[in-house]
Amino acid sequence: MRAVVNDAPRRCADVNWVVVDDAVVAVDRRDGSVHQLNGATAVVWQLLDGDPLDGVVSEVSEVLGLAPTAVAGDIEVALGQLRAAHLIEG
C-alpha cells in the first residue's frame, strides 16, 4: 500500500456532483458518465481539495474516533476507486 499522506489529489474540475442522502452523485462532463459514491468513498470525495491527504486521514479518524492508521487503508481503497473512474487528479 502506498503512503496516502504524501498525495494531494483533488476532484476533477470536469465533474459536477451533489450529495443525496449519504451518497454522492457525480457526473463526468467529459463523457457523460454518472457515478454513485457511497460510504468511505463519498466521504473521501467530499474532502479532496488538493491539500495533502494527511489532513483527510486526520479528519476522518477524528470524526470516526479511530486512529489514523485504522482509516488509512479505507482511504487508500477509496482513492483507488476514484482514480480508476478518472474522477480525481493528482
Helices and strands as residue ranges (DSSP letters): G 4-6, E 10-11, E 15-20, E 23-28, E 34-37, H 39-47, H 53-64, H 68-84, E 88-89
